[in-house]
Amino acid sequence: MKELFNISGKVFVVTGSTGVLAGGTARYLQEQGAKVAYLGRNQAKVDAVLEEAGKISEHCLGVTTDVLDEDGLNRGYEKVMNEFGRVDALINGAGGNMPGATIGPDKEIFDLNIDDYSQVMDLNLKGTVLPTLTFAKAFKAQGTGSVINFSSMSSGQALTRVLGYSNAKAAIDNFTRWMATEMALKYGDGVRVNAVAPGFFISNQNRALLLNEDGSFTERGQQVINKTPFRRFGEQEEIYGTIHYLLSDAASFVTGTVAAVDGGFSSFCGV
Ligand SMILES: NC(=O)c1ccc[n+]([C@@H]2O[C@H](COP(=O)([O-])OP(=O)(O)OC[C@H]3O[C@@H](n4cnc5c(N)ncnc54)[C@H](O)[C@@H]3O)[C@@H](O)[C@H]2O)c1
C-alpha cells in the first residue's frame, strides 16, 4: 500500500528555524524521520536549535545566513548538497513584521517610514524569493521538489497598522501561484509550490501586541479573537499537519494553493 504521508528520509531546508512556527515545524519534520537543515541568521541561535535537533536524530545540520544574503544562501545550498545530496523541500519560514514599519495607534499613514516599509518588504518577499531561487535549483535536476511559503491573514484582507507586511504577504500569495506555474510548466508535475496562511499564533514578534503581561488580551488581541470563530489563538503544533500534508505525496496534485490555518478567521466577517 502506498504510504501517502511518509516523509521519512526526505531532505528539508527550513528558514526562520530559530523562530516559533518554522522552528517547531522543523523539529516536527525531523521527528517524522526527515533530514533537516536548520537555517538561521544568528550563529548562537542556530547552534542552540541544532543542539536540540541533535537529540531527535543525527540527521540535521545548521546553515547560518541572512535570507537576503545571496552568497550565504549559496554556501548553505552547497553545504546541504554535500551533506545530504539533495533537497526535497524548502520551507520559507523567515519573515515577520518590524516595529518601525508599524503605524502606531497615535500615528497616521502619512507618518509611514518608507525605509522601514522597504525593509519589511525585503525580508518577507525577497527573503522568500531568494532562498527559493537558490534551493529550487536542486528540483531542476531531480525533477521533484516542493516549496512551502508563509503567507498571512493580512494578505487578502486589510489588517490595520501593518502596511508593508500586508503588501509583502499579498505578494507571497502571488509568488506562490507564479512559481507553482513556472516550476510545473518547465520541470513537470513533480515540483510543487504552496503556502500556508497562519491565523494568529502567539510568537516572539506579536506576543506584546496580543497579550498583556497577565495573559489577558490586549485591545488588538481581543479584536482578533472577536473575528476568530474558534475564539482562541493557534497553538504552534496546529501548523505542522498542514505543512506535513503539503510536503507529502498526499498532496501530489496540489500546487499553487494558500492553505489557511486560522480557526476560521478568514471565513468570518466578524458579525
Ligand atoms: N505567528 C503568527 O501569528 C503568524 C501569522 C501569520 C504569518 N506568520 C508568519 O510565519 C512565519 C514565522 O513567524 P513566527 O511567528 O514563527 O515568528 P518568529 O519571529 O518566531 O520567527 C521568524 C524567524 O525569522 C527569522 N528571521 C528574521 N529575519 C531574518 C533574516 N533576514 N534572515 C534569516 N532569518 C530571519 C527570525 O530570526 C526568526 O527566527 C513568518 O513568515 C511570519 O510572518 C506568523
PDBQT file of the ligand as one rigid body, heavy atoms in Angstrom, charges set to zero:
ROOT
HETATM    1  N1  LIG A 301       2.780  33.984  14.470  1.00  0.00    +0.000 N 
HETATM    2  C1  LIG A 301       1.763  34.308  13.698  1.00  0.00    +0.000 C 
HETATM    3  O1  LIG A 301       0.651  34.533  14.170  1.00  0.00    +0.000 OA
HETATM    4  C2  LIG A 301       1.930  34.383  12.214  1.00  0.00    +0.000 A 
HETATM    5  C3  LIG A 301       0.787  34.643  11.454  1.00  0.00    +0.000 A 
HETATM    6  C4  LIG A 301       0.900  34.709  10.068  1.00  0.00    +0.000 A 
HETATM    7  C5  LIG A 301       2.123  34.521   9.472  1.00  0.00    +0.000 A 
HETATM    8  N2  LIG A 301       3.236  34.289  10.243  1.00  0.00    +0.000 N 
HETATM    9  C6  LIG A 301       4.493  34.091   9.529  1.00  0.00    +0.000 C 
HETATM   10  O2  LIG A 301       5.078  32.876   9.949  1.00  0.00    +0.000 OA
HETATM   11  C7  LIG A 301       6.492  32.961   9.773  1.00  0.00    +0.000 C 
HETATM   12  C8  LIG A 301       7.141  32.531  11.082  1.00  0.00    +0.000 C 
HETATM   13  O3  LIG A 301       6.838  33.508  12.061  1.00  0.00    +0.000 OA
HETATM   14  P1  LIG A 301       6.817  33.252  13.641  1.00  0.00    +0.000 P 
HETATM   15  O4  LIG A 301       5.513  33.702  14.129  1.00  0.00    +0.000 OA
HETATM   16  O5  LIG A 301       7.286  31.898  13.964  1.00  0.00    +0.000 OA
HETATM   17  O6  LIG A 301       7.861  34.370  14.085  1.00  0.00    +0.000 OA
HETATM   18  P2  LIG A 301       9.324  34.266  14.725  1.00  0.00    +0.000 P 
HETATM   19  O7  LIG A 301       9.779  35.662  14.924  1.00  0.00    +0.000 OA
HETATM   20  O8  LIG A 301       9.304  33.358  15.905  1.00  0.00    +0.000 OA
HETATM   21  O9  LIG A 301      10.191  33.593  13.553  1.00  0.00    +0.000 OA
HETATM   22  C9  LIG A 301      10.698  34.306  12.469  1.00  0.00    +0.000 C 
HETATM   23  C10 LIG A 301      12.137  33.881  12.246  1.00  0.00    +0.000 C 
HETATM   24  O10 LIG A 301      12.658  34.541  11.080  1.00  0.00    +0.000 OA
HETATM   25  C11 LIG A 301      14.000  34.881  11.344  1.00  0.00    +0.000 C 
HETATM   26  N3  LIG A 301      14.472  35.961  10.504  1.00  0.00    +0.000 N 
HETATM   27  C12 LIG A 301      14.021  37.237  10.506  1.00  0.00    +0.000 A 
HETATM   28  N4  LIG A 301      14.729  37.953   9.619  1.00  0.00    +0.000 NA
HETATM   29  C13 LIG A 301      15.617  37.115   9.034  1.00  0.00    +0.000 A 
HETATM   30  C14 LIG A 301      16.612  37.262   8.048  1.00  0.00    +0.000 A 
HETATM   31  N5  LIG A 301      16.815  38.439   7.455  1.00  0.00    +0.000 N 
HETATM   32  N6  LIG A 301      17.351  36.187   7.698  1.00  0.00    +0.000 NA
HETATM   33  C15 LIG A 301      17.139  34.989   8.289  1.00  0.00    +0.000 A 
HETATM   34  N7  LIG A 301      16.198  34.783   9.237  1.00  0.00    +0.000 NA
HETATM   35  C16 LIG A 301      15.460  35.841   9.600  1.00  0.00    +0.000 A 
HETATM   36  C17 LIG A 301      13.995  35.284  12.812  1.00  0.00    +0.000 C 
HETATM   37  O11 LIG A 301      15.307  35.243  13.356  1.00  0.00    +0.000 OA
HETATM   38  C18 LIG A 301      13.065  34.232  13.410  1.00  0.00    +0.000 C 
HETATM   39  O12 LIG A 301      13.812  33.085  13.782  1.00  0.00    +0.000 OA
HETATM   40  C19 LIG A 301       6.786  34.406   9.353  1.00  0.00    +0.000 C 
HETATM   41  O13 LIG A 301       6.890  34.487   7.960  1.00  0.00    +0.000 OA
HETATM   42  C20 LIG A 301       5.546  35.144   9.799  1.00  0.00    +0.000 C 
HETATM   43  O14 LIG A 301       5.329  36.315   9.054  1.00  0.00    +0.000 OA
HETATM   44  C21 LIG A 301       3.164  34.219  11.589  1.00  0.00    +0.000 A 
ENDROOT
TORSDOF 0
